Amino acid sequence: MILEATTEVEAPPEAVYRFFEEMEEHYERWHPDHVSFRWTEGDGLRRGAEACFEEQIAGKLRRQTVRFVEVTPDRYLEFKPTSRLVALLMPHVSFAIDARADGCVVTQRIKVRTGPIGARLNAREFDAVRTHMREEGENLKRLLERERDGP
């Protein structure tokens, strides 16, 4: 199963990529349920870099350490959990940044390994994740377009 959220942003792909490069600065203002973000290996968007972040989803604090496995500046980011157990259930998360004449389209995807029974048993949590992803997209749009337009 793929959880997906797509957002049109009236800002260039470079601005979206820079937002992710500067995640330590932006993480908490990106979404009110974001708690903390820090680089643990390396200090930026590079293959092999690791980061740890905490966020509230469905009323539960989630802490995750991830490793960036693919980074194409201004176009694509993909990371996977460093925990093998978590990676079995959620192999990767990606952000695709597709240029358009008036900005770009950002698509976030989370691959989840679950069968129909698991999807049904966890439907409430998956719905909360979908809502969180949609809100992240809306907030990214608002933050970058405000930055573009000035205060």
C-alpha positions, 0 to 999 in steps of 0.5 A: 500500500502506498500512502500519498499526498500531492501539493502544488506549490508556487515556488521553484523546486530549488526552494522546496529542496532548500527547505528540506536541506534546512530541516533542522530550522524548519521542522517544528514550524512545518507542522504543529505535531512536529516535535524535533529533528536533528542530523545524527550522521552527516549534516544534510541531504546526502546519500547515507546521511541519517536523521532522527525526528519525533512527531505526534500522529494519532495522539502517539509520539513517534520517534524514528531514525532514517537514512537517506538512500537517494538524493537528487537535488531539486527533484527527489529525496528518499529515506528509509528507517534504520530499524530493520523491524520498522523497515519491514513494515515501512520500507521507505518514504519519498518526496518527488519535486516536479517542476511546473511553469508556475512552481512545482508539484511535491508528492510525498509517498510512504510505502507500507507493507500490510495486507487487507486485514492489517490495513483494516485493523490499522485504518484509523492510524493510516487515516491519521497519517494521510491527514498529517501528510496532507497538512504537511503539504499545505503547510509547506505550500503556505511557508514557501509561498509566504517566503516568496511573497515576503512578510 
